[in-house]
Amino acid sequence: MISYRAGSVMAGSNTFRIIVKGRQTHGAMPWRGVDPIVIGAQIVLALQTIESRQVDVTKDPSVLTVGTFNSGNRSNIIPDSAEMQGTLRTFDEGMRDFIMRRVTETAEAIAKSGGAEAEVNWRSDGYIPVVNNVALTRRMVPTLERVAGTGKLVEAPRVTAAEDFSFFARQVPGFFFFVGVTAPDTPLLKAAPNHSPRFRVDEAGLLVGLRSMLHLAADFLGTPGAAH
């Protein structure tokens, strides 16, 4: 199978880190300190309301996920700090900027309300969305149809995973497509994703990918004026 999509196809990705600074105390006397775990948990829950209550879901999808939460080392000690890390996925740069600002404001405000401090850092090496050039995509679809064969080329939904091909596509017209590598005897919905230790590639799909790239290059360069 080969799949493609004109326009926005993969999300931009930004990584954040939040450190909640409380005050250590004995677990039996929490009133003598400031519990960063409780405050951090409140922040995790509040961040989800940005997606569910503050973002126009009719415009573009977005995902905000907290992937790690680390704090403490003993069952009877309230620690000094808690740390969480997560990822933001967006298809619109204006929405990305809005959510990034609201994450920072939300974490800082909740921490302050509990007597703590929150330090929010966004990594500077994020990815922008992958956007396929519409005209180029339409021109190259017949090539993929020829390579894939009958019934093997489908239009893909937008994907919230990220890809650094996005930076190339910002400089020149780009066309990013997907090649199936799931074995025919494996139901697609049960196939392990690429971050799983059970991820498997049916290498027969690699030949389809190679043929696609070669035919796309040949057909594109054979188009009058394409080399310019």
C-alpha positions as CSV (number, residue, x, y, z in Angstrom):
1,M,0.0,0.0,0.0
2,I,1.0,3.6,-0.7
3,S,-0.8,6.6,0.8
4,Y,-0.5,10.3,0.3
5,R,-2.2,13.6,1.1
6,A,-2.1,17.0,-0.5
7,G,-1.5,20.0,1.9
8,S,-0.8,19.5,5.6
9,V,0.0,15.8,6.2
10,M,2.1,15.6,9.4
11,A,2.1,17.6,12.6
12,G,4.7,19.9,14.0
13,S,6.3,18.8,17.2
14,N,7.5,20.7,20.3
15,T,8.8,19.3,23.5
16,F,8.3,20.9,26.9
17,R,9.8,20.4,30.4
18,I,8.1,21.7,33.6
19,I,9.8,21.8,37.0
20,V,7.6,22.4,40.0
21,K,9.6,23.7,43.0
22,G,8.0,23.0,46.3
23,R,9.4,22.6,49.8
24,Q,10.4,19.2,51.3
25,T,8.7,17.9,54.5
26,H,7.8,14.7,56.2
27,G,4.9,12.8,54.6
28,A,3.1,12.7,57.9
29,M,3.2,16.6,58.2
30,P,2.4,18.0,54.7
31,W,1.3,21.3,56.1
32,R,4.9,22.1,57.0
33,G,6.0,22.0,53.3
34,V,4.7,22.5,49.8
35,D,3.9,19.3,47.9
36,P,5.1,19.5,44.3
37,I,3.6,16.1,43.5
38,V,0.0,17.3,44.2
39,I,0.6,20.6,42.4
40,G,2.2,18.8,39.5
41,A,-0.8,16.4,39.2
42,Q,-3.1,19.5,39.1
43,I,-1.0,20.9,36.3
44,V,-1.2,17.7,34.3
45,L,-5.0,17.7,34.5
46,A,-5.3,21.4,33.8
47,L,-3.2,21.1,30.7
48,Q,-5.8,18.8,29.2
49,T,-8.4,21.6,29.5
50,I,-6.3,23.7,27.0
51,E,-7.1,21.1,24.4
52,S,-10.7,20.4,25.4
53,R,-11.9,24.0,26.3
54,Q,-9.6,26.6,24.9
55,V,-8.7,25.4,21.4
56,D,-11.1,25.7,18.4
57,V,-11.4,22.0,17.6
58,T,-13.2,22.8,14.3
59,K,-10.1,24.5,12.9
60,D,-7.2,21.9,13.2
61,P,-6.5,18.9,15.5
62,S,-3.8,19.2,18.1
63,V,-2.4,16.9,20.8
64,L,-0.8,17.8,24.2
65,T,0.7,14.9,26.1
66,V,2.6,14.6,29.3
67,G,4.9,11.6,28.8
68,T,7.0,11.6,32.0
69,F,6.4,12.6,35.6
70,N,9.2,12.1,38.1
71,S,9.5,13.1,41.8
72,G,10.6,11.8,45.2
73,N,12.4,8.7,46.4
74,R,10.7,7.7,49.6
75,S,7.2,6.8,50.5
76,N,7.1,9.0,53.6
77,I,8.9,12.1,52.3
78,I,7.3,15.0,50.4
79,P,10.1,16.0,48.0
80,D,11.4,19.5,47.0
81,S,10.4,19.2,43.3
82,A,8.6,17.4,40.6
83,E,9.5,17.3,36.9
84,M,7.4,16.4,33.9
85,Q,8.1,16.3,30.2
86,G,5.7,16.2,27.3
87,T,5.0,16.9,23.6
88,L,2.8,19.2,21.7
89,R,1.6,18.3,18.1
90,T,-0.1,20.9,15.9
91,F,-0.8,21.6,12.2
92,D,-1.1,25.3,12.6
93,E,1.7,27.6,13.8
94,G,-0.7,30.1,15.3
95,M,-2.4,27.4,17.3
96,R,1.1,26.1,18.4
97,D,2.1,29.5,19.7
98,F,-1.3,29.9,21.6
99,I,-1.0,26.5,23.2
100,M,2.6,27.0,24.2
101,R,1.7,30.3,25.9
102,R,-1.2,28.7,27.7
103,V,0.9,25.8,28.9
104,T,3.3,28.2,30.5
105,E,0.6,30.4,32.0
106,T,-1.4,27.5,33.3
107,A,1.6,25.8,35.0
108,E,2.9,29.0,36.6
109,A,-0.5,30.1,37.9
110,I,-1.4,26.7,39.4
111,A,2.0,26.4,41.1
112,K,1.7,29.9,42.5
113,S,-1.8,29.1,43.9
114,G,-0.3,26.2,45.9
115,G,2.7,28.2,47.2
116,A,5.1,26.7,44.7
117,E,6.9,27.8,41.6
118,A,6.8,26.3,38.1
119,E,9.6,26.7,35.5
120,V,8.4,25.9,32.0
121,N,11.0,25.3,29.2
122,W,10.3,24.7,25.5
123,R,13.0,23.0,23.5
124,S,14.2,25.1,20.6
125,D,14.7,22.2,18.2
126,G,11.0,21.6,17.4
127,Y,9.6,20.5,14.1
128,I,7.3,22.4,11.8
129,P,4.3,20.7,10.1
130,V,4.9,18.7,6.9
131,V,3.0,20.4,4.1
132,N,2.8,18.8,0.7
133,N,2.7,21.1,-2.2
134,V,-0.8,20.7,-3.7
135,A,0.1,21.1,-7.3
136,L,3.2,18.8,-7.1
137,T,1.1,16.2,-5.3
138,R,-1.6,16.2,-7.9
139,R,1.0,15.9,-10.7
140,M,2.7,12.9,-9.1
141,V,-0.3,10.9,-8.0
142,P,-0.6,9.1,-11.4
143,T,2.9,7.9,-11.0
144,L,2.1,6.4,-7.6
145,E,-1.0,4.8,-9.0
146,R,1.1,3.1,-11.7
147,V,3.6,1.8,-9.2
148,A,1.2,0.7,-6.5
149,G,-1.3,-1.0,-8.8
150,T,-5.1,-1.2,-8.6
151,G,-6.6,-0.5,-5.2
152,K,-3.2,0.0,-3.5
153,L,-3.0,3.8,-3.5
154,V,-5.1,5.6,-0.9
155,E,-5.5,9.1,0.4
156,A,-4.0,9.3,3.9
157,P,-5.5,11.1,6.9
158,R,-3.4,13.7,8.7
159,V,-0.9,12.2,11.0
160,T,0.1,13.7,14.4
161,A,3.6,12.2,14.2
162,A,6.3,14.6,13.1
163,E,9.0,14.5,10.4
164,D,12.0,16.8,9.7
165,F,11.2,16.5,6.0
166,S,9.1,19.5,6.8
167,F,12.1,21.8,6.7
168,F,12.9,20.7,3.1
169,A,9.3,21.2,2.0
170,R,9.4,24.8,3.3
171,Q,12.3,25.6,1.0
172,V,11.2,23.9,-2.1
173,P,7.9,22.2,-3.3
174,G,7.8,18.9,-1.4
175,F,5.8,15.6,-1.7
176,F,5.9,13.2,1.3
177,F,4.2,9.9,1.0
178,F,3.9,6.7,3.0
179,V,4.8,3.1,2.1
180,G,3.2,0.2,3.9
181,V,5.6,-2.2,5.7
182,T,3.0,-4.3,7.7
183,A,3.0,-8.0,6.8
184,P,-0.2,-9.0,4.8
185,D,-1.2,-11.5,7.5
186,T,-1.1,-8.8,10.3
187,P,-4.3,-6.8,10.8
188,L,-3.3,-3.2,10.4
189,L,-5.0,-2.0,13.6
190,K,-3.0,-4.6,15.6
191,A,0.4,-3.8,14.0
192,A,2.9,-2.5,16.6
193,P,3.9,1.2,16.0
194,N,7.5,2.2,15.4
195,H,8.1,3.1,19.1
196,S,7.2,-0.4,20.2
197,P,9.8,-3.2,20.8
198,R,7.4,-5.4,18.8
199,F,7.6,-3.2,15.7
200,R,8.4,-5.3,12.6
201,V,9.0,-4.3,9.0
202,D,8.0,-6.5,6.1
203,E,11.0,-5.7,3.8
204,A,9.0,-6.5,0.7
205,G,7.6,-3.0,1.2
206,L,11.0,-1.5,0.8
207,L,11.1,-2.5,-2.9
208,V,7.8,-0.6,-3.4
209,G,9.3,2.4,-1.8
210,L,12.4,2.3,-4.0
211,R,10.3,1.8,-7.2
212,S,8.1,4.8,-6.1
213,M,11.1,7.1,-5.6
214,L,12.7,6.1,-8.9
215,H,9.5,6.5,-11.0
216,L,8.6,9.8,-9.3
217,A,12.1,11.2,-10.1
218,A,12.0,10.0,-13.7
219,D,8.5,11.3,-14.3
220,F,9.1,14.6,-12.6
221,L,12.3,15.3,-14.6
222,G,10.6,14.2,-17.8
223,T,8.0,16.9,-17.3
224,P,8.7,19.9,-19.5
225,G,10.1,22.7,-17.3
226,A,10.2,20.6,-14.2
227,A,14.0,20.7,-13.9
228,H,13.7,24.5,-13.4
